[in-house]
Amino acid sequence: MNKVLKIAVITAAILIAADLAAGFFLMQFAIGRKDQSVAEPLYEITEEARERIYRNTEELAAKTSVWLKTLDAEQVSVTAPDGAELWADCADRGGSKWVILLHGYSRTRAKVYNYGRFYAEHGYSLIMPDMRGHGSSGGNHVGMGVLDRRDVPCWVEFILSRRPDAQIVIHGVSMGAAAAMMTAGEELPSNVRAIVEDCGYTSVEDIFTDVMWDQGHVPAFPLLHTADMWARLCAGYGFGEVTSLDCVARTDIPILFIHGDSDGFVHSDMVYELYGACGSEKDLLIAKGASHGQAMYIDPDGYFDKVFEFVGRFVDSGDGEEDAG
C-alpha cells in the first residue's frame, strides 16, 4: 500500500511540475515581449477576396509611402502608471481633431500608418504608439488590452496637454481594438468622442481558449489556468480580470464595431456579442469576405466611408478637413 501511495505521490508531483512548466512556457509565448512582427495569415478566404486584399494592400502601401515622406511627425513618449516608457509617432496638425491608432498583437506602430493617412487627409492629428511590449515601448509583457487600458489614457492626457479642446477618437485593430474597448471602461474625459474597434475579442481568456483549440486542439483546462497564474505573478494581470464585454457594457462612449465575416482568428461571433452588450451609441460594419485584420484592406473606401460617417456624428468638422484619397 505504501508503495502504491509513493507512486501516486510521485506521479502527481511530476504532473504538477509539468503543468507548471508548460503553463509558464505558454504564458511567456503568449504575452512575452514581442520584438519581431510575424506575417499576417489570411486564413480560409476565397481566392477572389485574397487577390482583392493583396491588390489593395499594394496600392495602399504605395500611397502611404509617399505620404510618409511628407509627414511632419515627431517621436514622443509618455510614462505609464507602472513606469513603462511608451513611444509614439505624433503628427500634430494644429487642429482639435485627434486620433489614437492602436496596432495589433506582435505588430508595431508601422502597421497603422495606412489608417493614419486616411485620418490625416480628413484633418486629424495623429498619435500612433508602439503598444507596451512592442517596438520602442517598454514593458516585458504584452498587455492584451488589460494593461493597455491604463496606457491609452496617458496618450489622451498628452493630447490634452497640447490641445485642451481636443476631440479624440480611439481606433484599434485586433489587440488594439480590445485595448480601445477596455479603455472605454475607464474614467475618461469627455474629449474622447468615439471609439472604432476592428476585430477585437471579447476577453483575453476567450481568445486564448479559441486559439489553443483551433491551432492545437488543446483544451483550456488546466494549461490556460496555470498560464493565467503565471501571468498574474509575472505580468501583473490575469486573463479574465477585465473583459471587453464588461467594458463596452458600462461605457457611454459611442463605438463602431467592425469585423470580417471570414475571420478565422477572432471568430466573428464575438463582434455580435460585443455589439449586443454595448449600451452606448453604436454601429456595426461586417466586411464581407475579410479575414482577421483585413476589413480595411478588402474595401478601403467603404471602410473609411463608414468610419468617418460614424465618428462625424460626434466630432465637429471645422479644422480644414480635406478629401480622403
C-alpha positions as CSV (number, residue, x, y, z in Angstrom):
1,M,0.0,0.0,0.0
2,N,2.9,2.4,0.9
3,K,4.5,1.6,-2.5
4,V,1.3,2.4,-4.3
5,L,0.9,5.7,-2.4
6,K,4.5,6.7,-3.1
7,I,4.0,6.0,-6.8
8,A,0.8,8.1,-6.8
9,V,2.5,11.0,-5.0
10,I,5.5,10.9,-7.3
11,T,3.2,10.8,-10.4
12,A,1.1,13.7,-9.0
13,A,4.3,15.7,-8.4
14,I,5.5,15.1,-11.9
15,L,2.2,16.1,-13.4
16,I,2.0,19.2,-11.3
17,A,5.6,20.2,-12.2
18,A,4.9,19.5,-15.9
19,D,1.8,21.6,-15.8
20,L,3.6,24.5,-14.0
21,A,6.5,24.4,-16.5
22,A,4.1,24.1,-19.5
23,G,2.0,26.9,-18.1
24,F,5.0,29.2,-17.7
25,F,6.1,28.5,-21.3
26,L,2.6,29.2,-22.6
27,M,2.5,32.5,-20.6
28,Q,5.8,33.6,-22.0
29,F,5.0,32.5,-25.5
30,A,1.6,34.3,-25.4
31,I,2.4,37.5,-23.6
32,G,6.2,37.8,-23.5
33,R,7.7,40.8,-25.2
34,K,7.2,40.9,-29.0
35,D,10.2,42.5,-30.7
36,Q,9.6,41.0,-34.1
37,S,6.4,41.1,-36.2
38,V,5.1,38.0,-37.7
39,A,3.3,37.7,-41.1
40,E,-0.5,38.1,-41.0
41,P,-2.1,34.9,-42.3
42,L,-5.2,35.2,-44.4
43,Y,-6.8,32.0,-43.1
44,E,-9.7,30.5,-45.1
45,I,-10.9,33.1,-47.6
46,T,-12.0,32.9,-51.2
47,E,-9.4,33.4,-53.9
48,E,-11.3,36.5,-55.1
49,A,-11.0,38.0,-51.6
50,R,-7.4,37.1,-51.3
51,E,-6.5,38.8,-54.7
52,R,-8.5,41.8,-53.8
53,I,-6.7,42.2,-50.4
54,Y,-3.3,41.8,-51.9
55,R,-4.1,44.3,-54.7
56,N,-5.4,46.9,-52.2
57,T,-2.5,46.3,-49.8
58,E,0.0,47.1,-52.6
59,E,-1.9,50.2,-53.6
60,L,-2.2,51.4,-50.1
61,A,1.4,50.8,-49.3
62,A,2.5,52.8,-52.3
63,K,0.3,55.8,-51.4
64,T,1.3,55.6,-47.7
65,S,5.0,55.5,-48.6
66,V,4.6,58.8,-50.5
67,W,2.6,60.3,-47.7
68,L,5.1,59.3,-45.0
69,K,7.8,61.2,-46.9
70,T,5.9,64.5,-46.4
71,L,4.5,63.7,-42.9
72,D,5.7,66.1,-40.3
73,A,5.9,63.7,-37.3
74,E,7.9,63.7,-34.1
75,Q,8.8,60.9,-31.7
76,V,7.1,61.5,-28.3
77,S,6.8,59.5,-25.1
78,V,4.7,59.1,-22.0
79,T,5.3,57.2,-18.8
80,A,2.7,54.5,-18.0
81,P,1.4,54.2,-14.4
82,D,3.7,51.2,-13.8
83,G,6.8,53.2,-15.0
84,A,7.0,51.7,-18.6
85,E,8.1,54.3,-21.1
86,L,5.8,54.3,-24.2
87,W,6.8,55.8,-27.5
88,A,4.7,57.0,-30.5
89,D,4.7,59.0,-33.7
90,C,2.9,62.3,-33.2
91,A,1.8,64.3,-36.2
92,D,0.2,67.5,-34.7
93,R,-1.7,69.4,-37.4
94,G,-2.7,72.1,-35.0
95,G,-6.5,71.4,-35.1
96,S,-8.9,70.0,-32.5
97,K,-9.4,66.6,-34.2
98,W,-7.1,63.8,-33.0
99,V,-7.0,60.1,-33.3
100,I,-5.1,57.5,-31.3
101,L,-4.3,54.5,-33.6
102,L,-3.6,51.2,-31.8
103,H,-1.9,48.3,-33.6
104,G,-2.4,44.6,-33.0
105,Y,-0.5,41.7,-31.3
106,S,3.1,41.3,-32.4
107,R,2.9,44.4,-34.6
108,T,4.3,48.0,-34.3
109,R,3.1,51.5,-35.0
110,A,4.1,51.0,-38.6
111,K,1.0,48.7,-39.0
112,V,-1.4,51.6,-38.5
113,Y,0.3,54.0,-41.0
114,N,-2.2,53.1,-43.7
115,Y,-5.0,54.0,-41.3
116,G,-3.3,57.2,-40.3
117,R,-3.1,58.5,-43.8
118,F,-6.9,58.4,-44.2
119,Y,-7.3,60.2,-40.8
120,A,-4.7,62.8,-41.7
121,E,-6.5,63.5,-45.0
122,H,-9.6,64.2,-43.0
123,G,-7.9,66.8,-40.9
124,Y,-6.9,64.7,-37.9
125,S,-3.7,65.0,-35.9
126,L,-2.2,61.5,-35.1
127,I,-0.9,59.6,-32.2
128,M,0.5,56.2,-33.4
129,P,2.1,54.4,-30.5
130,D,4.0,51.2,-30.1
131,M,1.9,49.3,-27.6
132,R,3.7,48.1,-24.4
133,G,5.9,45.1,-25.0
134,H,6.3,46.0,-28.7
135,G,8.7,48.1,-30.8
136,S,10.3,51.0,-29.0
137,S,7.9,51.0,-26.0
138,G,8.9,49.5,-22.7
139,G,7.3,46.6,-20.8
140,N,8.4,43.0,-20.5
141,H,5.0,41.6,-21.3
142,V,2.2,42.3,-23.8
143,G,-0.8,43.9,-22.2
144,M,-3.5,42.3,-24.4
145,G,-5.7,45.3,-23.6
146,V,-5.8,44.7,-19.8
147,L,-2.7,46.7,-19.1
148,D,-3.1,48.9,-22.1
149,R,-6.4,50.3,-20.7
150,R,-4.2,52.3,-18.3
151,D,-1.6,53.2,-21.0
152,V,-4.0,54.7,-23.5
153,P,-5.3,57.4,-21.1
154,C,-1.7,58.6,-20.9
155,W,-1.9,59.4,-24.6
156,V,-5.2,61.2,-24.0
157,E,-3.5,63.3,-21.4
158,F,-0.6,64.0,-23.7
159,I,-3.0,65.3,-26.4
160,L,-4.9,67.5,-23.9
161,S,-1.6,69.0,-22.7
162,R,-1.2,70.3,-26.2
163,R,-4.8,70.9,-27.1
164,P,-7.3,71.2,-24.2
165,D,-10.3,71.3,-26.5
166,A,-9.2,68.2,-28.5
167,Q,-11.9,65.9,-29.9
168,I,-10.3,62.4,-29.7
169,V,-11.1,59.2,-31.5
170,I,-9.5,55.9,-30.4
171,H,-9.2,53.4,-33.3
172,G,-7.8,50.0,-32.6
173,V,-7.3,46.8,-34.7
174,S,-7.3,43.3,-33.1
175,M,-5.4,43.6,-29.8
176,G,-5.5,47.3,-30.3
177,A,-9.3,47.1,-30.6
178,A,-9.5,45.2,-27.3
179,A,-7.3,47.8,-25.7
180,A,-9.7,50.5,-27.1
181,M,-12.8,48.8,-25.7
182,M,-11.2,48.1,-22.3
183,T,-10.0,51.8,-22.2
184,A,-13.7,52.7,-22.8
185,G,-14.5,51.1,-19.4
186,E,-12.1,53.6,-17.6
187,E,-12.9,57.1,-16.5
188,L,-12.1,59.3,-19.5
189,P,-12.6,62.9,-20.2
190,S,-15.5,64.0,-22.4
191,N,-12.8,64.8,-25.1
192,V,-12.8,61.2,-26.0
193,R,-15.7,61.3,-28.5
194,A,-15.8,57.9,-30.2
195,I,-14.1,54.5,-30.4
196,V,-13.6,52.4,-33.5
197,E,-12.9,48.7,-32.7
198,D,-11.8,46.5,-35.6
199,C,-11.8,42.7,-35.0
200,G,-11.3,42.9,-31.2
201,Y,-12.0,40.0,-28.9
202,T,-14.5,39.6,-26.0
203,S,-11.8,38.8,-23.4
204,V,-8.2,37.6,-23.3
205,E,-9.3,34.3,-21.8
206,D,-11.8,33.8,-24.7
207,I,-9.3,34.5,-27.5
208,F,-6.6,32.3,-25.9
209,T,-9.1,29.5,-25.4
210,D,-10.1,29.7,-29.1
211,V,-6.5,29.8,-30.3
212,M,-5.4,26.9,-28.2
213,W,-8.3,24.7,-29.5
214,D,-8.2,26.0,-33.2
215,Q,-4.5,25.6,-33.6
216,G,-3.7,22.6,-31.4
217,H,-6.9,21.1,-30.1
218,V,-5.7,21.8,-26.6
219,P,-8.4,22.4,-24.1
220,A,-8.2,25.5,-21.8
221,F,-8.2,23.4,-18.6
222,P,-5.8,23.1,-16.9
223,L,-3.0,24.7,-19.0
224,L,-4.5,28.1,-19.6
225,H,-5.4,28.4,-15.9
226,T,-1.8,27.7,-15.0
227,A,-0.6,30.2,-17.5
228,D,-3.1,32.7,-16.0
229,M,-1.5,32.1,-12.6
230,W,2.0,32.8,-14.0
231,A,0.7,35.9,-15.8
232,R,-0.7,37.3,-12.5
233,L,2.7,36.7,-10.9
234,C,5.0,37.9,-13.7
235,A,2.9,40.4,-15.8
236,G,0.6,41.7,-13.1
237,Y,-2.7,40.7,-14.7
238,G,-5.0,37.8,-15.2
239,F,-6.6,36.8,-18.4
240,G,-10.1,37.2,-17.2
241,E,-9.9,40.1,-14.7
242,V,-11.0,42.7,-17.3
243,T,-13.1,41.9,-20.4
244,S,-14.1,43.9,-23.4
245,L,-17.7,42.7,-22.9
246,D,-17.9,44.3,-19.4
247,C,-16.2,47.5,-20.5
248,V,-18.5,48.2,-23.5
249,A,-21.5,47.4,-21.4
250,R,-20.7,50.2,-19.0
251,T,-19.3,52.9,-21.2
252,D,-21.1,55.9,-22.6
253,I,-18.7,56.4,-25.4
254,P,-20.1,55.7,-28.9
255,I,-18.5,52.6,-30.5
256,L,-18.3,51.5,-34.1
257,F,-17.8,47.7,-34.3
258,I,-16.1,46.3,-37.3
259,H,-15.3,42.6,-38.2
260,G,-14.6,40.4,-41.2
261,D,-17.2,37.7,-41.7
262,S,-14.4,35.3,-42.6
263,D,-12.2,35.9,-39.6
264,G,-10.6,32.6,-38.6
265,F,-8.7,34.0,-35.7
266,V,-11.0,36.2,-33.7
267,H,-14.2,34.5,-34.6
268,S,-16.9,36.8,-36.0
269,D,-19.5,35.7,-33.4
270,M,-17.5,37.8,-30.9
271,V,-18.5,41.1,-32.6
272,Y,-22.2,40.2,-32.2
273,E,-21.7,39.6,-28.5
274,L,-19.8,42.9,-28.1
275,Y,-22.4,44.8,-30.2
276,G,-25.2,43.3,-28.2
277,A,-23.6,44.1,-24.9
278,C,-22.7,47.7,-25.7
279,G,-25.0,50.2,-24.0
280,S,-23.8,53.4,-25.7
281,E,-24.5,54.7,-29.2
282,K,-23.2,52.1,-31.6
283,D,-23.0,50.9,-35.2
284,L,-21.8,47.8,-36.9
285,L,-19.8,47.1,-40.1
286,I,-19.4,43.5,-41.3
287,A,-16.8,43.3,-44.0
288,K,-17.8,40.6,-46.5
289,G,-15.0,38.1,-47.3
290,A,-12.5,39.7,-45.0
291,S,-10.2,37.7,-42.7
292,H,-8.6,38.8,-39.5
293,G,-7.5,42.4,-39.6
294,Q,-8.3,42.7,-43.3
295,A,-11.6,44.6,-43.2
296,M,-9.9,47.8,-44.3
297,Y,-7.8,46.1,-46.9
298,I,-10.7,44.3,-48.7
299,D,-12.6,47.7,-49.2
300,P,-10.6,50.7,-48.1
301,D,-13.1,53.3,-49.4
302,G,-16.1,51.5,-48.0
303,Y,-14.3,51.0,-44.6
304,F,-13.4,54.7,-44.2
305,D,-16.7,55.9,-45.5
306,K,-18.3,54.1,-42.6
307,V,-15.7,55.2,-40.1
308,F,-16.0,58.9,-40.9
309,E,-19.7,58.8,-41.2
310,F,-19.8,57.3,-37.7
311,V,-17.2,59.5,-35.9
312,G,-18.5,62.5,-37.8
313,R,-21.6,62.3,-35.6
314,F,-19.6,63.1,-32.5
315,V,-16.6,65.1,-33.8
316,D,-17.2,68.6,-35.1
317,S,-15.7,69.3,-38.5
318,G,-14.1,72.6,-38.6
319,D,-10.3,72.2,-38.9
320,G,-10.0,72.5,-42.7
321,E,-10.9,68.9,-43.5
322,E,-9.5,67.6,-46.7
323,D,-10.9,65.0,-49.0
324,A,-9.6,61.5,-48.4
325,G,-7.7,59.8,-51.1
